[in-house]
Amino acid sequence: MQDRLQAMQIFMRVAELESFTQASISLGLSKTHVSNVVALFETALGARLLQRTTRTVRLTQDGISCYERCKNLLTDYQELESLFQLQAAQVSGRLRVDMSTGIARNLVLPHLPEFIEQYPQIELELSSTDRKVDIVAEGFDCVIRVGSVQQEGVIAKKIGHFKMLNCVSPSYIAKYGKPSNIEELSHGHKLIHYVGQLGGSDSGFEYLSQDNHELCALALPKLITVNNADAYSAACLAGLGIIQAPNIGVAKYLQTGELIEILPDYPAPSMPVSLLYPHRRHLSKRLQVFMAWLTELLTPFLVSR
């Protein structure tokens, strides 16, 4: 039984990394052993799972089906193992999670030692990117999603909203002045444009009208367009324009005075924050405790709307 479980794990790792060499390194096993285990696994199942070439390793159609079944079987087995793990130190297993670079850098990573100390047997694989990952296809257990959720096959647990703030640097104010209302924005002010993909359109300076809270947008000239959160805040710190960012991403800069909030009465709409995870009958103990920890960590930055 244990040999078969190990074979599943090795096969899945080869499939995920698309390389016998990389899989052997990540697992701490020899390449020959990894290759032999996968070959024996294919023989036992009577199916070719991987298409091998000199440069790449790809899943066959049978391999795709097998990978999904193996993932579910291993998840069920790990849940069975953790069913009676009542103490934090006993909760174990691997978790693959994804979040934005800002949340990872500003919040999760600084506090992660506390979680690891409480749950030393949980192995975390943390991906931080500004793109929307495919939770199911890329094998994630949990994703923090800021913004709309449009993906099938996942459960989205909304935990609140990030308040949006308008920010500039002191050097920007020294050069362009500090606007006190929307009308003043049209007179020489600059906006740092953020797009998901370079070449894409930007909606301009977004704000909720004070009378009926309708969404409005004001087109402003730009000095620079960026496509990731780090560059967005760095450009603002350099005095290149106004940004509209979630409170969690600029809180430390506001505290140090490196950034200054402007036009607090004209905020952009708050952004929903959700925890996404694959649809499963039972959540593993390790995923339950990690999501509870994340929620507690994020709560001080969340508003109801």
Secondary structure by P-SEA (a helix, b strand, c coil): caaaaaaaaaaaaaaaaccaaaaaaaacccaaaaaaaaaaaaaaaccccccccccbbbbcaaaaaaaaaaaaaaaaaaaaaaccccccccbbbbbbbbbcaaaaacccccaaaaaaaacccccccccccccccccccccccccccccbbbbccbbbbbcbbbbbbbbbcaaaaaccccccccccccccccccccccccccccccbbbbbcccccbbbbbbbbccccccaaaaaaaaaaccccccccccccaaaaaacccccccccccccbbbbbbbbcccccccaaaaaaaaaaaaaaccccccc
